[in-house]
C-alpha cells in the first residue's frame, strides 16, 4: 500500500465509490475534482478494487500529463496513442505511431501494465482482437526448438516486411542462420541465431554498428501491424464475394475498384489501404477495452471527451462520404470505430467513474450514483522555504497530515527536512513511509504536476515539481567516431576508406567460414585485384569516401603499398599549416580576458525546474559544458549542434538566464523576422514569473518602438533582446553585454559574422545550428572551436508520419481535417505564385471549416507580417 493510498483510505467519498462499484452500481459520477485529485483518486481506487485502470481523456497533451503523474506515483502507466485510419491507396507510409500503439497493446495482452492512459480516439477505434494478437505472437526461448516451421515465413504472415538490413520497426532480415527482427514494443532490434531448428542465441543489437549488445533468455514477437491478414487468398475471396453481392447504381464502379485490390492481393502486392477491409478481416471487431475486460474505467471531463468523440465521428463520416461518392467504398465496409451510443453501452459494462471539475447533467451514460468531493489543488512549490513554512503551518494548524515531495534527489529531501526542522516545523525525511502522520510533515523524494489538499481525509500534498519516470530505457549505445554512421548508406560500387589500407571499392557483405565459424565480412577490392575482407565487428576501421564518386581520378590503393602512408603524411602537413593560421586567430581571442560568471544560483535552479519537458541526457551534458565555459575567465566560443526539435533552444535559454541573473545583457540573433517573433514568444513564456525584461528588435516593431528599445538597451533597462540583422546596425549599443547567441549561424554571411566579432570581442558567444557550414563544422571537429552535440531526441517527440502518393484532393482534405481535429496547423506548399490564390480558394471550398491564408515571396513586408502573425 502506497502512502497516498493509505492517506486517502479514510475518505468517506472514496469508500462510498468503492461500495457502489463493488455492488455493480455503475457508472458513478464524482464532482469537484481537479487534475491532480483525479490522479490520486484513480491510484487509490484501483488499489482498493484490486483492478487495473483505464484513464480516458480528451486530448494527447492531457494524456501525457496524466501518464507522467501516475508514473510518479509508482504506477506502471502506459500511454495508448490513437491510430490513423488509412482508407486511400498510398504508395509508401511510415508506421511509427501505429507501432508505438501496437507495443502497448502487446503489453496489455501480457498484463504488463497497471494503468492505460488513452484519448477517446484511441479507445473507440476497432483493432485486432486480443485473442488473435496473443495467438499470433511468436515466442522464442533460447536453447528451445522453434515454435514455427519457417520463422521468416511466419514473420511475413504477421505483417513484417523483409529487407537486406533493418532500418526500423516492423522489418526483418535473413542471413543464413541469423535472423534480425525489430518488434514494435522493443527499443532496439533483436538478433536470433539458429542452430538447425533450435534457437541458439537471442540478443539486442545496435542498428548502426550491427553489433550485438545485451543477451536475452526469450523474446515475444507480436504482429507488425494492427490490421493484417495471414492468408491473402482468403481475404481476396471475401472481397470477391462482397463485390459479387453489390447492387445499385454505383455497384459497377465499386466492384471494379474492389476487384483491382483482389488482383493486387493475388499478385503478391500488399494493400496500403488495408484499413478499408477491416470489417472483412476482423468480422468480430475489438477495441482497446477488450484488452482490459475487468479494468476500472475513469473518464476525465466527460463533456470534453464526448465533444472530441463527436469530432472524430464527424471526421470519419466525412471521409466515408467522399469515398462512397468516388466508388472506393460500399456501405458494407463502413465500420471502423464505435460511436457515442456504442461507447456508452461499453462503459456501462465496466466499473466506471466520471470525474468532473463541476457537476454536469449532460452525459450519455445513465449515472447510477453521484458524489461530491471537497478538495483543493495547490500550485507547485516555488522553492522558497519561507513560503513553504507558511503553507505547512496553516495545514498543521488544522491538524492535517502533510506530505512534501522534494524532487528527484534523495539528498534534497534530506536537506529540506533538516531546513524545516530548523524553522520549527515537525518534519521527518521518510524514504519509504507506509502512511502519513497527523500533525507531522513527511518529506519524500518525487514530484507531481501540482499539489493537493483533501480536508475530509486530513491530507495535504505539496510538491516541488514532477519527475518523469516514464522514460524508455534506450539500449542504443553510441560509439566513438562518426565513420560507422554512413555504412548503412553503402551500396556495391561505393568507394570506402580503410584506416590502414586506404581507398578501396565496396563489393558487398559476404559470409565466410573461418576455423569452423561463419561470420559476415565486408569485401573490399583494391588495386591490382587485391581483396580485403573486413569483419563486421571492425566497422570502426572503415568510413565512406566523401570525395566525388564520379571522379575518374579516384585511384584505388594497393594492399601493402606505401602510397596510402605518403598520402596521409601529406595531408597531416597541409592540415598543420591551416591549423597554424586558425589557431593564431583564435588564440588571440582566448588570450583576451572575459567575464567569469558565478556558479548557479537558487534562481537558476528555480528557472530550470520550471521547464515543461524532461531534459535528455544530451541536453544536460551540453548545458553543463556551456555553463563551465561561461564560468571561465575567457570568452566562450561554442557551437551547439543538434537536429530540429532536439532542444537546442532550451539549452540556450539556460545560458541566457545564467547571464541575466548576474546583471548582464543577452542578445539572441536570428536570421528571419518570423523566427524572431517565435523566439520572443518562447522567451516571454519561459521567463514568466522572473524579473527579466525582454524585447524584440525587428520589422514587427515600428520606428518609434525601435528607438525606445535601443534607448532601453543602451541604458541597461533591457535584459534580453531578440533581433534580426537589425541588431548588427551601428546604432545598437549595449550597457553590459554578457552573452551573444546566434541561431542558425549558417544563414549569416561573412560580413555579418565580422560584425558579431566586432560587437562581442570579450563576450561569450554561443552558436546554434542544425546544419553548420563546412568551415564552422571543421573548426569545431578539429578542436579550434568548442562544440556540443545533441544527438538524442526528446522522449515524447511525436514520430513523423510520411506518405508517398500521387496528388489526390481527397487525401489532402482528409489530412488537413485530421490535423485541425487535433488542434494543429497545416502548411501547404504550392509551386507557383500566379496560381497560389486559386489553390487556396480550392482548399477553402473543400474544407470550409478551416481558416486559410496564403503567402509568397512577392508580397510586401507588411502583408507577410500580417499573415504570419495571425
N, C-alpha and C positions, 0 to 999 in steps of 0.2 A: 504494500500500500504506500503510495507516494504521500508526501507531506500535504500536497494540495487536496488530494482525495480525502485524507483524514481531516483536513481543516474544514472541508465542506460537508462532512458526514452528518453533522448536527443540523444542517439547514433543512427546515421543515418543507420548504418548496421542493427541494431535491428528493426528499423522502416520499413526498406525495406523487411526484412524477414517476419515480421508480415503482410505486404501488400501482399507479394507473397502467403503466406499460406491462407490468407483470400480470395484471388481471385482464389484459387484452383490450383496454380502453385506449385506442389509438386511432387517429393522430391526437397529440397533445399540443397545445399552444402555450408558450411561455413568453410573456412580455416584460419589458423593462430592462432588457439585456443589451449591453454594449458589445463591441467586438471581443474584447479580452474575456468578458464573462462567458460568452458562448464557448470560447476555447476551454476555459477551466471547467465549465459545467459538462461539456462533452467528455472531457478527460475523466471526470468523476462519475458520470452516468454510465459510460462504457464499462468502467471497472466494477461498479455496483451491480450492473446487469450481467456481467461476465460475457459481454459480446464485443465483437469488432464493430467499428463505426464507419459510416459513410456520411461525409460532411459535404453538403451541396450548396454552392454559391452561384452568383450571377455572372461573374467575370473572372478572368485569369489573374488579374492583379490581386484581388481579394483571396483567390485560391492559394497563390504563392505565400501571401502573408499568413494565412491560416496554417498552411503546411509547416512554415518555419516556427510558428509559435507552438504547435503541437509537438514538433520535434524537440523544441527546447524543454518541454515537459517530460521528455523521455519516451514519447510515443514513436513507434515505427510508422511514420506518416509518409504516404506516397501521393504525389500529385498525378492525377489521371487527366491528360490533355484530351481535347476533342479531336476527332478525325475528320478531315476534309473529305467530302464525298465527291468523287470524280465521275461525272456522268457523260463526259465528252471524250472522244478519242484524242489521245495525246501521244506524241512520238516518244517523249522521254520525260521523266519526272523524278525529282528527288523524294525520298520517302522517310527522311529522318524523323519527322514528327509522328508518323504512323508507327515507326519502330520504337520510339520512346513509349508510346501508348501500349504497344504490344508487350514491351518489357514489364510494364506494370500489371497487365492482365495475367502474364505468366506467373508473376509473384503472387497474385491473388489466387490463382489456381492452387498453388502450394501452401497458401495460408501465411506467406512471409510478409505480413503487414499487421498493423493494429488499427490504423485509420486510413481511409481513402478520402482524399480531398478532390472534388471534381466540380467543374462547371456543369450547368444543366445541359449544355450542348453535348458534353462528354457522356452524360448519363442517358440521354434519350436515344442515341444512335444505335442502330442494330449492328451486331458484330458476331464473330464466330462463337458458337455455343461453348461453354466451358468444358463440357464432356469431350467435344471434338478437339479442343485445344490440348486437353490433358492426354487424350489418346494419341494425338499426332506429335506430341513432344518426344523426341528421341533422347533416351537416357543412356549415356555411355559411362562405363565404370572401368577403371584401369585394371588390367590383368583378367578382364572378363570377356567372353565372346561378344561379338557384335549382335545387337538385338534385331538387326535387319539384314537381309541377304546382300543388298548392294547399297552401301552408305551414300555414294554420290547420287544414285537414282532416288533414294529416299529423301535426300535434301532437296532435289529438284521438285519432287512431288509436293513438298510443303512450302514452295514459293521461293527458295533460294536460287539465285542466278549464278551460273558458272562463269569464272573469269580466269585469266592467267595468273594474276596476283591480286590479292584482296586489297580494296581501297576503302570500303565502308561496310556498314552493317547490311545484312541480307545477302551476302555473297559467299561463295565457297570456291576453293581451288584444289586441284588434284595433281600431285606429282608422285607417281608411283604409289608407294605405300604410305605417303604422307598426305593428309587431307587438312587444309586450313578452312575454317568456317568462322563467320562473325555473327553470333546470335544477337538479337536485338537487346536483350537485357544485360549484356556484358559491356564493361568499359573498354575491353580490349578483345581482339580476335583470339581464337583457340586453334592450337595445332594438335592434331591427332595423328599419332604414328601407329600403324598397324603391323602386326606380325601374323600374316595369314588372315584369319578371321577373328583374331584376338586383338583387343585394344592394348597396345604396348605402353604408350605414354600419352598423357594429356597435359597440356600446359598453355598458359598465355604466351603470346609473343608480341614483340614490338612491330607495329605496322610499317615503320620506316626502315629500321635496321634489319627486319626479318629475323631477329634473334629471339630465342625462347627466353622467357622470364620466369614466372612462378609456376611450379608444377601443380597439378590438380588431381585429386583422387577420383573425381567424377564430374560430369557436366550434363546439364539438361539443355537440349537444343529445341526450342519451340519453333512453330512455323514463322516464316519471314514476313507474313502479311496477315491481316485480319480476314480478308476475303480471298480465299483460294479454293481451287477445285483440283483434287488429286487426279481425276480422270477426265481428260479433255474430251474424249469421245462421249462420255455420259452427259457432260454439260452441252455438247453440240447436239445431242439427241433431244435434250429438254428444250433447247432453243428452237430446234426444228419443229417439234411438236407444238410449241407455242405459236410459231409462225403459221403453221397449217390451220390452227384454230381461229385465226383472226378473221373478223368480218367487218364490214363497214366501208365508208368512202375512202379512208386513208389506209386501208389494210394493205394494199399493194405496195405502197411506199415503205411502210413499216416492215412488211415481210421481206422486201429486198434488203433493207439495212440489217435485219436480223440474220439473213442467210449469208451476208458478207462476213459477219462475225463468225458464223459457223465455218465458212471456208478458212478463215484465219486460224481457228482452233484446230481444224483437221490438217492444216498445213504446218502446224507446229509453232505458229506465231502466238505470242502472249497477247491478251486483251488488256490494253491500258484502261479502257472504260469498263473493267470487270464489275465495278460497283453497280452498273445497270442491272446486272443479273443476280444481285444479292438475293432477291426472293426465290430464284430458282436454285441457287447454290445452297442456301440455308432456308428451307421451307418453314422450319420452326425457328424463327428469328429470336435471338437473345440480346440482352442489353447488359451493361456493366452490373446492374442489380442482380442478375442471375449468378454472378461470380461471388456475391455476398448474400446468400439467401436468408441468413439469420441475423444480419447486421442491424444495429441501431442506425436509423436514418435521422440526421439533423439537417434541417433546411434553414439557412440563414436568410432572413428578409424575403419571405415568400413572394411579396408583391414584385420585387426586382427579379426574382427567379422566373416568375410567370411572364413578366414583360420580356425577358430575354428569350423565353420559350416561344412566345408569340412571334418574336422577330425571327428566330431560327426557322419556325414553321412557315412563316411568310416567305422567307428566302428560298426554302426548298420548294414550296409550291410554285414560286415564280420560275425557278429553274425547270421544274417538271412541265409547267405550262408551255414554256418555249420549246422544250424538246418534243412534246406531244405535237405542237404545231409543225415542227420540222420533220415529223415522222421518224424520229430517232427513239421514241419510247411508245409504249402502249399502256393502257390502264392496268394491265396485269403486272406491270413492273414499276409500281409507284410506292412501294412500302420500304422506306429506308430509315424511319425513326418513329418513335412514339409521339403522339400528340398530347395535348393537355389532359384530355379525358383518360387516356391510357396511363399517363404518369400518375394521376390522382388515384386510379384504381390500384396501381402497383404500390404506391406509398401506404395505402390502407392495409396492405398485406404485411407490412413490416411494422415494428415498433418505431414510430415516427414522432419527432418533436419539431414543431415550427418555432424557431427562436426569433423574436422580433424586438426591435427597439421600442416601438409603440404598438398599442393594440390596434389590430386591423380586422375588419369583418369580411373582406373580400378574398376568401381562399376557396380554391376549387374543391378541396377535400372537406369532408364533414368532420369538424373538430369535436372530439368526444369529451375533452376536458380543457379547462382554461386556468392558467396560473399566472400570477404576477410576482415579480421579484423586485425587491428594493435593493439597489446596488448603485455603485458609482465607479466610473472609470477614471483613473488617475494618470496624469501625464508622466512621461519618463523623467526620472530624477536627473537634474542638470549637472550634478557633481558638487554642488555647494553643501558643505557639512552643516552650515547654519540652517539652510532651508530644510535639509533632511531632519535635523533635530527638531525643528518646529513642527513638521508633519508627524513625526513619531510621538512627540509629547502630546499632540492633540489626540492621536489614536489611543495612546496608553491611558490618557485621562478618561477615556470611555471604556477602559478595561478590554481593549482589543488584543488579539494575538497578532503580532507583526512579523512579516517576512520581508527581508530586504535582499534582492538579487543584485550582487555587486559586480557582475561582469564575468569575463572568461577565466581570469587568473585566480588561482586559489590564494595567492599572497595578497591580492587586492581585497578579497573578502576578509582575510585575517586582519589586515591593516585597518579596514573600515570598522570592524568590530572593536578593535582597540581604540580607535579615534572616538567612536560613540561612547565607549566606557569612560573615556577622559571627560566627555561632555556630560556625564551623569546619567546616560541612557543605559538601562539594563540590557545590554546587547551581548550576544554569545555567537561565536562562529560555530556553525554546525555543518560538518562535511556530509553527514548522511542522517538527517533528522527523521524521526518517524512521524511526529505530529507537531503542530505549532503549540506554543505555550501562551496562555493568557498573561497579560501584563509583562510580557517579555518580547524582546526583539531577537529573532534568529537571522543571522547573516549567512547567505548561501552563495555559492557560485551559480552563474547562469544569468539569463536575461530574457525578457519578453518585450513585445512591441508597446506595451502600456501596463500600468499598474491597475489594481482593482481593490475595491472595498466592498465587503459583504457584511453590513451591520447585523443582519439576523444571525449570521454564523460567527460574529465576533472576529472577523478575519480581515486584515489589511495586507496587501501585497504591493510593495514599492520596488520598482525595477530600474536598473541603470541603463538598460538597452538590450535589444535582442541579440542573441548569439545564434547564428545559422549553423545548425548541426546536420543539415541535410546534404552537405557537400558529398558528392560521389567520389569515392576513392579512385584516383587516377592510377592506372597501372602502367601508363606510358612513362618510360624512362628516357630522358634526353641524354644524348651522348655528346661529348666534346667534338667540335669540328662541324663544319657545315656541309662537308662533302657528301655525307650519307643522304641528305635530303633530296638530291637530284637524281638518285639512282632509279626511283620509281618512274622517271620520265624517259629512261633509256630505251631505245629501240635498236634492233640489229642494224649495224652500219654506222652507229654513232662513234665519234672519237671520244675516248676517255683517257685519263692520265693516271698512271700508277706512280706512287711516290718514289719508288726505287728504280723503275724501268722506263718511265716517260710515256709518250703518246702511243696508244695502240688503238686497234679497231675492235669494237664490241661485237661479238658473234653469238650472243645469247647465253642462256643458262643451261648447263649440261650436267647430267648425273654421271659420276664416275665411282667405281668401286676401288677403294684403296685399303689394302690389308683387311679385306672382307667386309668393309663398312661402306655403304652407299651414301654419298653426300652430294650436295649441289655446289657447282662451281661456275664462276663467270669465265667464259672463254674469250681471251684477248688475242688478236692477231697482230704480230709485229713485222717489221721489215725482214725481207729475205725468207718469208714463210715461217718465221719463228712463231710459236704459240705458247701462251702462258695461261694456266688455269689458276684462278684466284678463288679460294674458298669463300662462301658467303659469310663466314664468320670473320673475314678480314676486309669487310667492306669499307672500313675506315681508311684503308690504304689507297683507295681509288676515288676519283672525282670526275665530274663531267667536264669535257673540254669546252671552254667558254668562248673560244675564237669562232671565226666564220667557218661553218661546216662545209660550205660550198667552195672554200678557198682551195684552189688546185695546188697551192704551195705548202699545204699541211703535209708534213712528212712524218712517216712512222719511224720510230726509233728501233734500233736493233737491241735484242737482249744481250746483255754483257758488253755493249759498246760504251765508248766514252762521250758520245755526242750529248746525251742527256745530262751528264755531270757537267760538261762545259757550258751547256745552256743555263743550268741552274746557277753556275758561278757568274755568268754574265748578268743574269737578272739580279743577283744579290748586289753586284757592283752598281747597277743602274738604280736600284731601289735606295741604296745608301746615299747616292748623290741627290736624289729627290728628297729623301728624308732630311738631309742636312739643311736644305733651304727651308723646309716646312718647320723643322724643329727650331731653327733660329727665329723664325717668325713668331711661333707660339711660345718660345721660351721668354721672349720679351714681355709677352702678356703675363706669363706665370711669374716673372720677376717683379711685376707691378703689384704693390700692396693693395689688398682689397679689404672689405669689411667682413669680419668673422661673426656670424650670427651666434647667439647663445643657444644652448641646448633647449629642447622642447619645454614649453611652459604648461601650466594647467589648462590655459586657454587652448593650446594646441591639442591637448588630449581631448578636451571637450568638443572641439571642432571635428576631430576625426571620429569621435563616437557618434556623431550625427549623420554619418554617411548612410545613404539609403540602402546600399547594397554591400554585401560582404566582399572584401578585397581578395583578389587572388594572391597566391604566393609570389608570383612575378611582380605584381603591383607593390606589395610590401617590400620586396627586395629593392625595387627601383626607388621607392620613397626613401628608404634608408640610405641608399647611395647618394641621392640628391641632397638630403639633409647633411650628410657627412661632408659633402663638397661645400655647402653653404656655411658650415661651421669652421672651415679652414680660412686662414688669413690671406688667401689668394683668390682672384676672381675665378668663379666657376665657368666652365665652357663644356657643357654636357649635351649630348644628343640622346633624346628619348625616342626609341623606335618601337612601334607596335602597330598591329593591324587595326582597321577601323572597328570601333566598338569594343576594344580591349581595355579601355580605361585610362588612356593617356591623360585626358583632361582632369580626372580626379587626382592623379599623381601631381599634375601641375598645380592644382588648387591647394594641395597640402603645402607645396613650396611657397605659393603666394601668401597663404595665411601665416606661415613662419616669418615671411618678410614683413608683412604689415603689422603683425603683432609686436614687432620690435621697432616700430616707428619709422619704417622705411616704406618707400613707394614702390609699386609694382606696375609694370606695363605688360599687356598681352597684345601682341601684334598679330594680326590675321590678314590674309590676302583679299578677302571679299567683304562687302557690306553685309551680306546675309549672314555669313559666319560670325561677324562681329555682333550682330543682333542676337544670334543664338547663344553665343558665349556670354553676352551681357545678361541675358535672362537666366542662364545657368548660374552665373556668379551671384546675382541678386537672390535667387532661391537658396543657393548653398550657404551664403553668408548671412542669411536671415537670422536675426537674434544677436548678432555681433556688431559692435560699434565700428563698422567699416564702411567708408564712403566709396561708392563705385559709380563710374560714369562710362559713357561710350562716346568716342570721337569718330564720326563717320558721316556720310551723306544723309543719314537719318536724323541728323541734328542740323538745325537752322544756323545761319552765320552768327546770329546773336547768341544762341546756345553754345556754339563752338567757342566764341570769345569768352563766355563765362567759364567754360570748362578749362580753357587754357590758363585763365587767371587763377582758378582754384588749384590747378595742378602746380603752378609756379609758387603759390603761397603755401602749399602743403595741406590744403583742406581735403584734397582727394587722396585716397589710399591706393585705389586700383583704377586704372583706365584701360578700357578695351578699345582698340583702334585699328584702322586700316592703314594704308600708305600715308594717310594724313598725319599719323604720329611721327613720320620722319621729316616733316617740314621744319624749316629753320626757326619758325616762331614757337615751337614746342619747347618749353623749359620745365625742369623738374626742381623741386625743393630738395629732395633727398632720395634719389632713385637707388633701390637696392637690388631689384631683380627684373630682368628683361626676358620675357617668354615669347618665343617666336613659334607660332603654329603654322604647319605646312611650309617649312622653310624652302622646299623645292619650288614654291610658287613665287619666290622673290628673286630678282635679278642681282647681278654683281653690284650695281650702283646702290641698290637699297641695302645690301649687306655691308658695304663700306660705310654707309651712313649709320648703321646699327653700331659698328665698331667705334665710330666717332662719338656717338651718343653715350656709349657704355664702355669706356676703356678700363674702368676699375669696378664694373658692376657684374654681378653674377648673370650669366646668360644660359637659359635652358631652351633648347630647340626641340620641337615636336615634329615628327614626320612618320607617316606610314610608308612612304616611298622616297627615302633620301636620295639626292643626286649622287652620282658615282664619286665625285671628289669628296663630298662630305662623308659618305659611307667608307671610302678608302681611308680617310684620315682617322675615322673612328675605329675601324678594324685594325689599323696599324698602331693604335695607341696614342696618336698625336692628340686626338680629342677623346674625351671620355664618352662612353656610350652605355646606356642602359636599354635592355631589350625586354619587351613584354610579349611572350610567346603563348601564354596561357589564356584561353578565352574565359570570360566570366561564366560562373556555374549555370546561371539561369538565362544565358543568351539563347534566344529562340533560334532554332536552325532555319536556314534559308531554304525555302521551297522553290525549286526551279522546274519549269515546264517548257519543253520544246515542242512547238506545233505550228501549223500554218495559221495565218491570220483568220480569226473567227470572231465575229462580233458577239456571238452568244457567249463564248468563253470569256471574252473581255468584260462583258457586262456582269457575268457571274463572278469573276474575280474581284471586280470593283465592289459589288454588293457585299461580298464576304468581308472585305477589308472595312467597309463602312459599318458593317454589323458589329465588328469588334471595337469600333471607335477609333479606327486608324485613318491615315491619309493615303492618297494614291498619287503617284507621279506617272503620267502617260507621256512617253517621249515620241514626238512626231518629227518627220524628217524634212518638212518644207514649211517655210514661213507663210507662203501665199495661200496655203490650204489649211493652216492650223486652226483658224477660226471655224471653218466648216467642219473640221474633225471634232472640235469641242461641242459644236451645236448638235452633231450626230450623237455624241455621248450623252448630252443633256436630254435628248429625245428618248433614248433608250433607258436612261436612269434618271427620271425626273426628280427623285428624292435627293439627289446629290447636288452640292454647291460646287460648280465647276468654273475655274478661271484658266486662262491661258497666258503664256508669256514667251517672248522670244527676244533675240539679241537686237532687233531693230527698234525696240521700244525705247522711249526716253527713260531717264533715271527715275523721274517722278512716277511714271506708270509702273515700272518694275517694282519700285519700293512699295507702292500701294498694294500691289498684288501679293508680294511676298509677306507682307505684314498682316494679311487677312487671317 
